[in-house]
Amino acid sequence: MKHLIAFSVILLTLSFARAQEYKPFNLDSGLWCCMYNMKGGMFGGGTPGNIYATDSVKFYCSGDTLINSVAFKKLMYVGNTRSMVVPPTAISGYYGAVRNDIPNKKVYFVSVSGTGELLYDFDIAIGDSIPRGWFFGQKEPVVQIDSVQYCNEYHKKYITSSGYSIIEGIGSQNGLIPPISFGISIGWTFGYEEYGNSSCTACDFVASIDSYSLNELNIYPNPTNGEVKIVSDLNIRYIELYDIAGTLIESFNYAGGSIEIRNKGCYLLKIHTDSEIIIRKLIKE
């Protein structure tokens, strides 16, 4: 019995030690499933700059590149874009270059235009401030450090005073590359997986967005002043409204017609039909 207890203590110690280790981004086999909603879109899908577009993509790295003699990974994307004037359209391409600075717990990104920036700094503690997603220049203090599990590995999660969070090896809750424009542009990280790792939950969000349901369901206006109309040939059972932090705000027993959004903000509509769940981003101005 003593040997069993000692062995259990060793396992717990090793697990705790692994949870404390810095987890860099897996730039060899990581897949980031993200969604963005902003004027003109984030990926050049042909939407005019004054109209909101929703881009749903998977990020992945493919190949190496040198920038100022420093080795980076090419960051690619594949997915689709849609808006009021652009139907669901497949998009893919090169988005920039990314690299780990593991000794300093930092991640750097260089855009297609050649603009370089510190994307993430995980050498932080409670009381330090981190940039807040889509609000340019705004920073918030870290008030809590937690651990979350992705692909059977523990990653530190840094949570600010507003509930915004960044996660080692995963990125921001507002997308791998958080939007940097002003106003209500928004991003969302829906999932993370890795090639060849059976411990990961498959990130099938982009696949579901590519399904026929995009042509069978429309919500408008978006952005809205309150009332949202939903037009669909599908049988909608109920609708859930989530805020940007992933908290369920309200459930609607949908009987057709429209729903009412009371408070301003960026939301996620989770629409449950007889055959599938359809996810749409919604903005209340």
Secondary structure, 3 states (H helix, E strand, C coil): CHHHHHHHHHHHHHHHHHHHCCCCCCCCCEEEEEEEEEECCCCCCCCCCCCEEEEEEEEEEEEEEEECCEEEEEEEEEEEEEECCCCCEEEEEEEEEEEEEHHHCEEEEEECCCCEEEEEECCCCCCCEEECCCCCCCEEEEEEEEEEEECCEEEEEEEECCCCEEECCCEECCECCCCCCCCCCEEEEEEEEECCCCCCCCCCHHHHHCCHHHHCEEEECCCECCEEEEEECCCEEEEEEECCCCCEEEEECCCCCEEECCCCEEEEEEEEECCCEEEEEEEEC
